[in-house]
Amino acid sequence: MALFVEGANKQTPRGRDDLQELWRFLCGNISVFPTDRIDVYGFTKQQIVIMDPARAGMPGAAKIPLDVFIERAFQKQAFDRLVIAFDAYPANQAIPLVDGQAFPCLRVEKDFVLSRLAESRVLPEPFRDAAAQLLAHYVANRAAPRAGVRPPFGEVELVYMGPIFEAMLLQDVTALRTVFGLKKAPASWPALPYAGDRPDFALRKIVNAHHRKGPEYLRLSYDAAKHAWAQEILRNAPETSAIWEHAIAQRLTKVLV
């Protein structure tokens, strides 16, 4: 399985890929899918946006559309299944606002990604066909939840993370306190479970205020090791944690079949 997620693959000085380790740990806790068969690739939201031909030349750091990035990864290491996990934020500039909302709804975002994959000129044919089939399923069954068995789960799956991945991490105040050895949550912390639009800002504030009290191997700022901090929070979340009940974790669980 190839798991494409918003984030960056960066090697630590000891050769550890924190993004891959984070997602393999998460998948291993919510499914029985063998984590050593999951390769994790980081990408940016802009790589989704520039799959739209009208946005292909937009300025920014990303130069490779997501479908091209996927095809290149496939050529280096073939895979049978493709799962793409992407955040609602930042907004997809190629999608018009819906009812004046800053962030398009799950349906609109999924339709955009699947249609771009289905129409790709470079994506391997099995994935183009699977994307087209999944898009057709969503169009024909707008109000019906998908079954938890195959079909319709198949070679291409999407996990929509609203508003972003970090929202899942801010569901369990006890797990966060445990990471830093705190007996109670400081008054400066936001109310948890967090329900705001920018959980990444809230998590950065928490980590940066207490990172010197974290585990000895991880006394870095949030931005220096955000994926490692995320994994540390997950490691301290018990089986009964609200983290595992969050919509992001539940959606990922469904596609790891």
Residue, then its C-alpha position, 0 to 999 in steps of 0.5 A: m500500500a502507498l499512503f500519500v499524506e500531507g506532510a514532509n518526508k525528512q530524514t533525522p540525523r539518525g536516518r529516521d523518517d518521522l512522517q513514515e513512522l508516525w503514519r505506520f504507528l497510527c495505522g498499526n493501532i487502528s487496523v491489522f494491516p501489516t505496517d511494513r507493507i505501508d510506504v508513506y509519501g508526503f505531499t502538499k495541498q498545492q500538489i492537489v491544486i495544480m492537478d487542475p490544468a488551469r492552476a498548473g502554472m501557479p507560483g509556489a513551492a510545489k512544481i509536481p502535480l500529485d498524480v505525477f508524484i504518485e506515478r513517479a513513486f510507483q515507478k520506483q516501488a510498485f504498489d497495489r493500493l493507493v490511499i490519499a489522506f489530505d487536509a481541508y485546510p488550506a483551501n483548495q484554490a481550484i474549487p469555488l467557494v461553496d455557500g460562501q464557506a472558506f473550506p469546501c465540503l468533503r463531497v466537493e473536495k473528494d470529487f475534485v481529487l477523484s476526477r483529476l486522478a481519473e483524468s490523469r494522463v500519467l497515473p497507471e491505468p488501474f488507479r485511473d479506473a479505480a478513481a473513476q469507479l469511486l467517483a461514480h459510486y459517490v455521485a450515485n450514492r450521495a446520502a448513503p454511507r459506504a459499506g465496511v467491506r469490499p466492494p466498494f473499497g478498492e485500489v484507490e481510497l481518500v481520507y478527508m481530514g477536517p480541518i487538519f490532521e492535528a485536530m485528532l491529536l487534540q482530543d485527549v487532554t490526558a494523553l497530552r499531559t502524560v507526554f509532558g509529565l503534567k498532573k493537570a492541564p495548565a490554564s494557558w491550554p485551549a479547551l480540549p477536545y479542541a474544536g477550532d479551525r487551527p489545531d496546528f496553532a494550538l498544538r504548536k503553542i502547547v508543545n513549545a511551552h513544554h517541550r523541555k519537559g517531554p521525553e529526553y529524545l524529543r526536546l525540540s520545538y514543535d516545528a523542528a519535529k512535528h511528526a515525532w511529537a504527533q507520534e509521541i501523543l499517539r503513544n500515550a493515548p490508551e485504547t479508550s482515548a477519544i483520539w481513536e474515535h475521531a472522524i479522521a481515525q475512523r475514516l482511516t480505519k475503514v480504508l485499511v481493509 
